[in-house]
Amino acid sequence: MIKTDIIIIGAGPVGLFTIFEAGLLKLRCHLIDSLPQAGGQCSEIYPKKPIYDIPGFPSILAGELIDNLMEQAAPFKPGFTLGEAATTIDKVSENEFIVTTDKGTKHSAPIVMIAGGLGVFEPRKPPIENLTNYEDKGVEYIIKDPNFYRGKRCVIAGGGDSALDWAIFLAKNNIASEISLVHRRSSFRGHLDSVQQVMDLADEGKVNLITEAEVVGIGGDGKVENIVIKHKTEGEITKETDHFIPLFGLKPSLGPIADWGLNIEKNAIQVDTTDYSTNIPGIYAIGDVNTYENKLKLILCGFHEGTLAVQSAFSRIHPEKKNVLKYTTVNGVTGF
């Protein structure tokens, strides 16, 4: 049994910053995440993608943000159970919850904070018969490290921001030897500026733009060697390539969280904005996993929610103590 003050389900940026805020109040945290490393989407899906709305950082790569948050949390010696998904929460007494993972690891604490982001993600896959045969053999649903594609021929499929952004990035930085962008319509769903950049890159010959078309087949001996494109007017076209990257987005699901007796609205947990508590006393929900009036799914909003939730948690754990807010500019940061 792992015992701590606060169990945090989800080791994304909001969960990591909550370690720091809890540590300032001398509360220990243990984090559970189904991914094998801390960082959530920032580490798993887009570690090399720049983020522009973190206060004090005009631009910071998602992976670097996670590194900084881990460094900030380090003095407070958090515990981690990674590569395991929290499956059940049992309230065994007024001041104790038991959280058990899919591998049977048990955790005990008086407070549980759910910082699970948008939940469990699965890629939206195109209906290609033999697609799964080539997964991790030239078919990738997310781009983790752009340098993986250096000098390679790449076909990206999709019409949203992710498809546009990566086509622009791989082309402008001369990473891929050839970039093709396939979209079934002539118009795109992404930001107008991104659409214009792709059009300009196509005019310059740096992006092979194929619209009103879709990828319907994949060929190759043990790895992707070519794809079949069905074009509206030109019929079927076979194109040689090294990588096929369908970027049609991810399907979020709350997963086991939906079975924990929490009030759920539109795939998110309802909270009281006084302290981001749920309908179960002692359980809080912070970050993208929660919902309330005027909710904004931004990392900086999650930081704020975690901060207030920790203040409330302190009062539940230590009802006899009065917590006086102390500024780090005056008191500094003292770990355990």
Buried (B, 14 or more C-beta within 10 A) or exposed (E): EBBBBBBBBBBBBBBBBBBBBBBBBEBBBBBBBBBEBBBBBBBBBBBBBBBEEBEEBEEBBBBBBBBBBBEBBEBBEBBBBEBBBBBEBEBEEEEBBBBBBEEEBBBBBBBBBBBBBBBBBEBEBBEBEEBEBBEEEBBBBBBBEBEEBEEBBBBBBBBBBBBBBBBBBBBEEEBBEBBBBBBBEEEBEBEEEBBEBBEEBBEEEBBBBBBBBBBBBBEBEEEBBBBBBBBEEEEEBEBEBBBBBBBBBBEBBBBBBEEBEBEBEEBBBBBEEEBBBBEBEBBBBBBBBBBBEEBEBEBEBBBBBBBBBBBBBBEBBBEEEEEEEEEEEEEEEEEE
